[in-house]
């Protein structure tokens, strides 16, 4: 039977090859210029690696400064290095690099083109400050009377003026005016910042600007946000954790807010104070897996870094409040990584953190204390802790707007909004859209070392693409017989790679003869969806034509 099957396979292959026609490799010119979307640690690493190799990079960041979430951290595990000490020099390198064009306070508006030849329209939002004239002296934000606006960088724990620099180490170190809270822009009064500015950099009539950048490769490094903890999360199907009192009790905060409390550049200058009354908390409870690994109320996946930063937070708390007591409620301790498990053991054995294996059922407030009710499954008994502060280790989820951006770039994403790689083992930083790459937490929960490693891997892929004057690819792509095409455009709607476009056929005098569909060989992946869906059978796949397929079937005996 095996021999008979082999004979059939050879007979089918010969029948197919007899009907082959000569195909030439597809050659695509390459614009040797890359765009990186997202200015966190992964985007910064990718941009610097590509630029240091000699190619131009356009870095787009929607916040007023690059740095991402890492810029707001106090220290990093497992070495407890100062986050800003590590990141700030890299941010400065990006700002001063001659081959990096930086678009902050900007978002991608539209993407056209294909691998090697993308045209990306970037919307530069109005800053109301001319950064070319501004010297960053600080007189404007020091004089601004509207100082009671919640700081986004401090996650609502501190205040900032209406004209502000997000944080002292920001790149670019130039302010932006919050139009929603500026007295001049909302009421037509004030204007103190313009009077104080000696260079005339304030522009109250500033408008959004559209800039088109031509690039050959796009790197998506859009990062993450924390899961919404309240009664209902950002996704309506999620029940949330209303019983934890987040948003109702001031002293129930999330992990990034705690990072700002322990940071020397934070709203309390590094002193751990309760948001409600400013007192030093003597008992702090850290709750793991808030939103993670919970099909009923949150998200099914593990956020990967929560166990580690909970251990870090207990250490930082103990280092600042020596007579304090920390409790951690956890499901499992997942500390896979170099020196990671040792780090957790150090938190327990040297810094005295109390770990309780179990979930918290409810948090209430009584007489200025937070009553945390849970269970310790190792002991087999209920457990109640009177806490001064509760920190929720929220799940990591994709940054807001990531799925919409993925749709503009024709990149697939999973049910949670994380961008999908082309192959989890063999092509972990490439996507199903040729020329578009992913790195960092936009692809899935990961820590800083893994994000940086992935960013350098992406840079390597981009450099491989730029190493040749043009891209060469196999010619097994779809072709439309335009004389037969009925212009129903079923293929246009069905193509997952947007490789088919509407076209016109005209004569030499420019007169319209007919409408047709046309395949862009630079985008086509040869999946054959259009062949299957075409009602007029006018689409064929080169190398696998209908005649070849029929010949293979007829060759069977």
C-alpha positions, -999 to +999 in steps of 0.1 A: +000+000+000+028+024+008+044+017-026+011+023-044+006+055-025+041+067-035+034+059-071+002+079-070+020+109-054+047+108-081+021+105-109+002+135-095+033+156-092+044+148-127+009+157-140+011+190-122+046+198-133+037+191-170+013+221-168+037+244-151+045+277-168+076+298-163+073+321-133+098+348-124+105+358-088+087+388-076+110+418-069+099+446-047+118+478-042+125+487-005+124+520+012+152+516+037+135+535+065+116+521+094+088+533+116+085+523+153+050+529+168+053+532+206+080+549+226+083+526+256+114+506+264+108+481+236+102+508+210+133+527+222+155+496+219+142+488+184+146+523+172+182+527+186+193+493+172+180+501+137+194+537+137+228+526+150+230+502+120+228+532+097+191+535+087+166+562+094+139+556+119+106+574+126+095+569+162+058+577+169+046+581+205+011+592+215+021+606+249+040+640+252+072+621+261+088+588+253+095+563+281+063+544+284+053+526+316+090+520+326+096+557+331+071+556+360+086+527+378+106+531+410+130+501+407+131+470+386+133+433+396+153+412+403+183+436+408+163+466+422+181+489+398+167+524+395+143+524+365+150+560+355+188+554+358+185+526+332+160+542+309+168+579+308+202+576+290+184+556+263+157+582+260+183+609+256+200+588+229+168+587+210+162+624+213+197+633+201+202+606+175+208+621+140+189+592+123+158+592+145+128+614+137+107+617+169+070+624+167+056+626+202+020+635+211+012+618+178-009+589+165-010+569+133-040+580+113-038+559+082-015+532+066-013+526+029+010+504+008+028+471+014+060+456+025+089+478+016+067+506+005+044+519+033+029+553+034+019+562+070-001+593+078+007+605+113-015+630+132+006+653+153-018+666+179-018+703+188+007+709+217+000+747+217+037+750+222+063+755+194+090+730+205+115+745+181+113+778+200+107+765+235+138+762+257+122+742+285+130+769+310+099+761+331+086+796+336+053+788+319+043+758+340+055+774+372+033+805+366+002+786+354-027+792+379-045+760+369-025+735+390-052+712+403-054+688+373-048+651+380-014+639+367-016+611+342+020+602+350+012+598+387-020+579+378-042+604+395-023+605+428-007+639+421-016+672+404-001+691+375-007+725+358-026+729+326+007+735+308+031+708+318+060+684+312+049+649+321+080+643+343+114+660+348+134+635+325+109+638+297+121+636+261+115+660+245+117+682+276+091+706+262+056+713+277+022+706+262-010+725+271-040+704+282-067+721+261-095+707+283-082+724+314-064+755+301-083+787+312-073+806+280-084+778+256-117+771+275-127+806+287-106+830+267-090+844+298-056+841+315-027+838+290-001+840+317+021+814+301+024+834+269+033+865+289+060+846+308+075+829+277+105+850+265+108+831+232+072+834+220+067+796+219+031+796+231+006+790+202-030+792+213-041+788+177-022+756+171-039+729+151-034+692+145-010+685+117-009+655+093+025+642+083+031+614+057+061+592+062+073+567+037+089+537+053+098+501+043+091+484+077+068+490+106+075+479+142+045+478+166+056+484+202+024+499+217+028+484+251+001+476+277-024+490+302-038+476+334-070+457+335-099+479+346-106+467+382-141+482+388-175+465+387-173+462+349-141+462+330-133+478+296-149+447+280-186+444+288-184+406+292-161+410+322-177+412+356-149+431+373-140+432+410-164+457+426-161+439+459-125+451+462-137+487+464-113+501+439-124+536+430-146+537+461-120+534+488-091+559+483-066+535+500-073+507+475-048+513+446-033+494+417+003+484+413+014+513+390+000+538+416+020+521+443+051+524+420+046+562+420+042+563+458+076+546+464+093+565+436+115+594+447+100+615+418+065+606+428+038+627+444+050+619+479+088+622+471+093+585+478+075+585+512+048+559+514+016+577+524-020+567+523-039+587+496-068+593+519-051+610+549-014+611+541-006+588+570+022+562+568+006+527+564+017+501+589+000+472+573-002+467+535-020+439+517-010+429+482-035+409+462-022+389+432-041+379+400-067+407+401-081+401+366-057+373+357-065+336+355-102+342+362-126+331+336-156+342+357-147+378+364-116+387+345-092+373+319-081+337+315-044+343+310-016+348+334+000+383+334+034+368+340+050+396+360+026+401+389+043+376+412+076+393+407+065+429+412+045+419+443+077+406+458+095+437+448+067+459+463+070+441+496+107+447+497+104+484+488+078+488+514+099+472+541+129+493+531+109+525+537+086+514+566+109+493+588+082+485+614+056+478+587+039+445+579+031+432+544+007+404+534+005+389+500-026+368+489-016+347+459-029+318+438+005+304+428+039+319+428+051+319+392+087+332+392+103+317+362+135+336+352+171+341+360+174+349+398+136+353+399+127+326+424+156+336+446+142+372+446+108+359+459+125+338+486+144+369+496+112+389+501+098+361+523+128+351+543+148+383+546+122+411+544+095+392+563+066+393+538+037+371+549+024+350+519-011+335+521-022+310+494-058+320+487-081+345+472-097+376+488-135+376+488-142+411+499-127+444+512-147+468+534-138+499+552-143+502+589-130+530+612-104+541+588-091+505+583-095+483+552-109+449+563-095+423+539-114+390+541-098+360+525-086+324+531-053+306+535-058+273+518-025+259+531-038+264+567-073+256+557-088+286+576-104+319+568-081+349+573-090+386+580-064+413+579-069+449+590-049+469+565-040+505+561-034+502+523-044+476+497-025+472+464-041+452+436-018+434+411-040+440+381-038+420+349-019+434+319-040+441+289-032+456+255-030+494+253-061+513+244-065+515+206-042+486+199-068+465+180-078+496+159-042+502+150-038+465+141-067+467+117-050+497+099-019+476+095-038+443+087-023+426+117-044+399+134-049+399+172-064+375+197-096+377+217-080+398+243-065+423+218-029+412+220-012+412+185-006+378+170+028+367+158+031+347+125+044+316+142+050+312+180+082+292+176+098+300+142+086+336+136+079+351+170+083+387+161+068+387+126+031+391+118+008+378+091+013+412+074+047+413+056+069+440+067+051+446+100+068+433+132+058+432+169+078+435+201+071+442+238+039+438+258+016+445+228+022+409+218+016+394+252+024+400+289+062+401+294+088+418+316+115+444+307+143+420+297+121+399+275+107+431+258+142+444+252+154+411+238+123+410+215+129+445+204+165+437+193+152+406+175+128+429+156+157+452+147+176+422+134+146+413+111+143+448+098+181+450+091+178+417+072+151+432+051+172+463+044+203+444+036+193+440-001+184+466-026+151+449-032+130+421-018+127+388-037+098+365-030+083+334-045+058+340-073+030+317-061+004+345-058-031+350-071-037+364-106-070+378-119-080+371-155-092+407-161-110+398-193-133+374-173-136+394-141-172+405-134-161+432-110-183+418-082-153+424-058-161+394-036-124+387-036-117+423-024-139+418+006-126+383+014-089+388+011-074+387+046-043+406+035-061+434+015-039+424-014-068+428-040-079+463-051-105+477-074-090+488-108-100+501-142-091+489-176-087+517-202-077+518-238-049+538-253-070+569-255-079+567-218-114+556-223-129+533-197-134+498-209-144+479-177-139+476-140-119+447-126-101+434-095-063+434-095-039+416-072-009+434-056+019+408-057+037+425-029+009+419-004-005+385-017+004+356+005-010+329-018-037+317+006-062+310-022-092+325-005-100+346-035-098+316-058-124+297-038-148+327-035-147+340-070-181+333-087-168+338-122-138+316-117-115+344-130-089+341-102-062+315-103-032+307-080+001+306-099+017+272-095-016+257-084-040+265-112-073+248-117-059+229-147-030+216-126-053+206-097-077+188-122-047+171-138-035+158-104-070+144-097-072+127-131-037+112-127-051+090-098-061+055-108 
